[in-house]
Structures are given as structure tokens and as C-alpha cells.
Amino acid sequence: MIDTTHRYTLALEIGEEAIRQGKWQQALTCFQTALTGLPREPRVYNGLGDTHMALADRGRALSCYKEAARLAGDSAEYVNKVAVVQESLGLVADAARSYLISGDIFWSKRQVDLAEAQWAHAVNLQGDLIPARERLALARKHHGDTAGATRHFLALADILRRDGRCLMALHVCYTVLADQPDSPLVWSATDQAWRCVAVRD
């Protein structure tokens, strides 16, 4: 049993070395061999994903990266690869959600800058992605960047208001007012949220 496992692990390691050398067909053979004995090893699927990407098969690469991410559980690297392929395939909403998830994983590991970069990319892809806006606002507030936090909070309030969630929009505006009581921009957004509440009621 030990010898068999060692054989598959060796195939995995040779496959990863083949990737570093750009020997894609050799890598593919090695990873397919490794998969037989290590069907729950994320590195095998990641290697297959990298190989399929190099061989211009993005559909298979995406499936492999998704499986690597599922098996690894908390690997921002694998989730990010899923996001990159989804974006390249034009699956914008899916990619935005994947960037959001990878950002959450980075944040949980206290890799704050990487987390914010992922969330910002999610927002660039899908400007009305509420969780990403909310996380960016709170992260900016955490850094003491009042202007940055305000920008994201007001964008969040605007999305909520346009979505008909007027009370939530108003709550967000009041949160910003506590930090920016003299800002005409914040008062204007608050007024719009109030009008939204009044019209809906």
C-alpha cells in the first residue's frame, strides 16, 4: 500500500516539475496517473487545471480548478484560478462571486491587502454586488479611510435603494452620517433613501 501511494505521489511531483519545464503532454500523463491513486488530492486537480489551460482547454481547466477548490476548502489560490477562468469565458457574474469568495478566504487569513484586491475586482466586474461593496466599505473603515468607506457605503445605499430595499439603504446612510455629519453628499443620499421609504410606504 505504501509503495502504491508513493508511486502516485511521485507521478504528481513529476507532473508539477513537467509544468515548470513546460512539458504539457508529460504533465497531463503524470496527473492522470496520479488521479487514479489520489482522487481527493487538490494538487492533482490544480495540476490538471494548469495543464488544460496551457493546452487551451479552458472548459476542462475550469472543472479541474473547481474540484481543487472544493477539495481544498480554504485555498484562495484555487478559487482565484476558478475566477480567472470564469472571467476569461465571459461568465462575469460567476467570476465576481468567485473573487468575492477568494477575498473572504484571504481576509480570514489576515491577508487584508489581497482580500481587498479580490473584492475590488469583484466590484469592477459586477458593480451591484452587494456583499463585495459592503466588505470594501468595512475594510476601508477598518483602515481609517473615511473617504473610501463613504464612497463604498454610498454606492451600497444606492444599489439597495434602486433594488427597492429602502429601509436598508436608509440604515446604511445613517451609518455614514455618524462619521460624516457635515457631508452634503451623504445628506443627499439620505434624503433619497427617505423619499424611497415614503414612496414605498
C-alpha positions in Angstrom: 0.0 0.0 0.0 2.8 2.4 0.9 4.6 1.6 -2.4 1.5 2.2 -4.4 0.8 5.6 -2.7 4.4 6.6 -3.2 4.0 5.8 -6.9 1.1 8.2 -7.3 2.7 10.9 -5.2 5.8 10.6 -7.4 3.6 10.9 -10.5 2.1 14.1 -9.0 5.6 15.6 -8.3 6.9 14.7 -11.7 3.8 16.3 -13.2 4.4 19.5 -11.3 8.0 19.5 -12.5 6.9 18.9 -16.0 4.7 22.0 -15.7 7.6 24.1 -14.6 9.5 22.9 -17.7 6.6 23.5 -20.0 6.3 19.8 -20.9 2.5 19.7 -21.1 1.8 16.3 -22.5 4.1 14.7 -20.0 2.4 16.7 -17.2 -1.0 15.5 -18.4 0.0 11.9 -18.4 1.5 12.2 -14.9 -1.5 13.9 -13.4 -3.9 11.4 -15.0 -1.8 8.6 -13.4 -1.8 10.4 -10.0 -5.5 10.9 -10.2 -6.0 7.1 -10.2 -4.5 6.8 -6.7 -5.0 10.2 -5.3 -8.6 11.1 -6.3 -9.1 13.5 -3.3 -5.8 15.4 -3.6 -6.4 19.1 -4.6 -2.9 19.4 -6.1 -3.7 16.8 -8.7 -6.7 18.8 -10.0 -4.8 22.0 -9.8 -2.0 20.5 -11.9 -4.6 19.2 -14.4 -6.2 22.6 -14.5 -2.9 24.3 -15.2 -2.1 21.8 -17.9 -5.5 22.1 -19.6 -5.1 25.9 -19.5 -1.7 25.6 -21.2 -3.4 23.3 -23.8 -6.1 25.9 -24.4 -8.9 23.8 -23.0 -10.4 26.3 -20.6 -13.6 24.3 -20.0 -11.7 21.4 -18.6 -9.4 23.7 -16.7 -12.4 25.3 -15.0 -13.8 21.9 -13.9 -10.4 20.9 -12.5 -9.9 24.2 -10.6 -13.4 23.9 -9.2 -12.7 20.4 -7.9 -9.3 21.6 -6.5 -11.1 24.4 -4.7 -13.8 22.1 -3.4 -11.4 19.6 -2.0 -9.0 22.2 -0.5 -11.8 24.0 1.2 -9.9 27.2 2.2 -7.5 27.8 -0.7 -7.8 31.3 -2.1 -5.3 30.4 -4.8 -7.6 27.7 -6.3 -10.7 29.8 -6.0 -8.9 32.7 -7.7 -8.0 30.4 -10.6 -11.6 29.5 -10.9 -12.5 33.2 -11.0 -9.8 34.0 -13.7 -11.1 31.2 -16.0 -14.7 32.2 -15.5 -13.8 35.8 -16.3 -11.9 34.7 -19.5 -15.0 32.7 -20.5 -17.3 35.7 -20.1 -19.0 34.2 -17.0 -18.9 37.6 -15.3 -21.4 37.1 -12.5 -19.8 33.7 -11.6 -16.3 35.2 -11.7 -17.4 38.1 -9.4 -18.8 35.7 -6.9 -15.6 33.6 -7.0 -13.4 36.7 -6.5 -15.7 37.6 -3.5 -15.1 34.1 -2.0 -11.3 34.2 -2.5 -11.3 37.6 -0.9 -13.2 36.2 2.1 -10.6 33.4 2.4 -7.7 35.9 2.3 -9.4 38.1 4.9 -9.9 35.1 7.2 -6.1 34.5 7.0 -5.4 38.2 7.7 -4.1 38.8 4.2 -6.0 42.1 4.1 -4.5 43.7 1.0 -5.1 40.6 -1.1 -8.6 40.3 0.2 -9.4 43.9 -0.7 -7.9 43.4 -4.2 -10.2 40.5 -4.8 -13.3 42.3 -3.6 -12.4 45.3 -5.7 -12.0 43.1 -8.8 -15.4 41.6 -8.0 -16.9 45.1 -7.9 -15.2 46.1 -11.1 -16.9 43.1 -12.8 -20.3 43.5 -11.1 -20.8 46.9 -9.6 -24.0 46.0 -7.9 -22.6 43.0 -6.0 -23.8 44.0 -2.5 -21.5 41.7 -0.4 -18.4 42.9 -2.1 -19.4 46.6 -1.7 -20.2 46.0 2.0 -16.8 44.3 2.7 -14.9 47.0 0.9 -16.7 49.7 2.9 -16.0 48.0 6.2 -12.4 47.3 5.3 -11.8 50.9 4.4 -13.4 51.9 7.7 -11.2 49.5 9.5 -8.1 51.2 7.9 -9.4 54.6 9.0 -10.0 55.6 5.3 -13.3 57.6 5.9 -13.5 58.8 2.3 -13.0 55.4 0.9 -15.5 53.8 3.3 -18.0 56.6 2.5 -17.7 56.0 -1.3 -18.5 52.3 -0.9 -21.2 52.8 1.7 -23.0 55.4 -0.6 -22.7 53.1 -3.6 -24.2 50.3 -1.4 -27.1 52.5 -0.3 -27.7 53.5 -4.0 -27.8 49.8 -5.0 -30.2 48.9 -2.2 -32.5 51.9 -2.9 -32.7 51.0 -6.6 -33.4 47.5 -5.6 -36.4 48.7 -3.5 -34.7 47.9 -0.2 -35.3 51.5 1.0 -35.0 50.9 4.8 -31.7 49.1 4.4 -30.5 51.9 2.2 -31.5 54.4 4.9 -29.8 52.4 7.6 -26.5 52.5 5.6 -26.9 56.2 5.1 -27.3 56.8 8.9 -24.2 54.7 9.4 -22.2 57.0 7.2 -23.8 60.1 8.7 -22.3 59.2 12.1 -18.9 59.6 10.6 -19.7 62.4 8.1 -22.4 64.6 9.6 -21.4 67.6 7.5 -21.2 66.0 4.1 -23.7 67.3 1.6 -23.2 64.1 -0.5 -24.2 61.9 2.5 -27.2 64.1 3.3 -28.3 63.9 -0.3 -28.1 60.1 -0.3 -30.0 60.0 3.0 -32.7 62.3 1.6 -33.1 60.0 -1.4 -33.4 57.0 0.9 -36.1 58.8 2.9 -38.0 59.6 -0.2 -37.8 56.0 -1.3 -39.2 54.8 2.1 -42.0 57.4 1.9 -43.0 56.4 -1.6 -43.0 52.7 -0.9 -45.0 53.1 2.3 
